[in-house]
């Protein structure tokens, strides 16, 4: 064992968390580090002499069991001995040398100095020891105005009146509370709102008696939003419907909780994404819509700088695509007349989950109130083709797998959709799972949404069936994270550069699949992965800690993907590991380990451990 050579500073400079140290501090640390060449013959003796050290592997492959932890297979860039140092223990380290190599030994005294001077070093090793992904920016991103849940910003004081209250008393209540609108209720349910504009246009200008019930002049059945949605959801709803007051209700009881106004939005606004959303909603032609939609990539490239910006980028793009879809449907109906009967436009996959990225294609379908005859089918076929091709012109590329409403098989009646679901669930073969999986993340964006509600109600008990969930679990367990037994990255073959990992296929999609299974078991209907995780905390086979870990990992992976796409002006998901900092590489390994454990958990809970 000898003093560490000067040239080894280069290795330390690329190893998290030492890459955060100044050159002087790194050089001072290096003076206290010794290097050992571990073989099966000398490993026990060397480690016994250095039981109170932090060990950093420079080369070789080792099977290590330390600090009462499970055995781990470690290689270059991995640490061991952390548990002893963090917990002030002196437990022996059991090690098998699978391939001899160099290990840097950092004394406990220097470890303590580093932790005292650099809190981020302490955080790194605490999270490394816990084998969890550390994600510094999650709490910050949660505080971003676009991402804030509405319940965090509305006032606790609900200003409301009963529907039989006189107009006079209602306006006096508004004046006393200093508000520009009033929630109108019956039996604790929202039935309308009264705004300053209603008073001007329906009372004063019409010379209506102020002693009449407020129900006579209120805005009935107003747009409303639930408290668990975000400010961005509210923004899009207000912009698209050209309204300035949006009631907030409880997601379950529908009890009014408060009111969001345009003034509230202005107070919280910190960016100019509002402009683009507003302009899209106002577009009068396909040409206008196309021109505006192509500004979205430029907006993201210019304004998405902070980590938190990437967290809402998928939602922004999905909401924009929703608006484009509704505008295209409107344009078509203006040209060709109203549809022969009710329909509901459904979206699947990333648009449904509201996590679209620059490479997302369109996945959509049409749910019909009844089976169409030939003439009716021609209308819906023409409308679907117009919308899908229009979305393509707006930059949302056509689906290679033909999962689009322009495909006749994706235009089905409500009855046929229910029968099809029964068929796939009763015969959950691999082909059935591969085909049906895409349709399990679904959302209604236009048309008669009651049709979609009926479909969801019929499917909910079907999708809870154990045999179906077991098939989904086996399918989810088949995908593997790109990490070898010795914790080395496994790269995508035949790709340049050679150190690429497909974050969508090898990580993000796996999390989506796992979370979906738990959500289906609980009967959750929201398609968003983050929304599902938030709701699974209360009562599911996932612990709140598991939900938080998967949320943090999902956000981290999506940040890497968005940054890769915007910085390199590409639409693929192939992130080069060499583009990542050393701490990001550690985080990525930790993320993959957690995903793998989660796959094993799903397999045990739903498929009896079979995969």
Order of alpha helices (4+ residues) and beta strands (2+ residues): beta-alpha-alpha-beta-alpha-beta-beta-beta-beta-alpha-beta-beta-alpha-alpha-alpha-beta-alpha-beta-beta-beta-beta-alpha-beta-beta-alpha-alpha-alpha-alpha-alpha-beta-alpha-beta-alpha-beta-alpha-alpha-beta-alpha-alpha-beta-alpha-alpha-alpha-beta-alpha
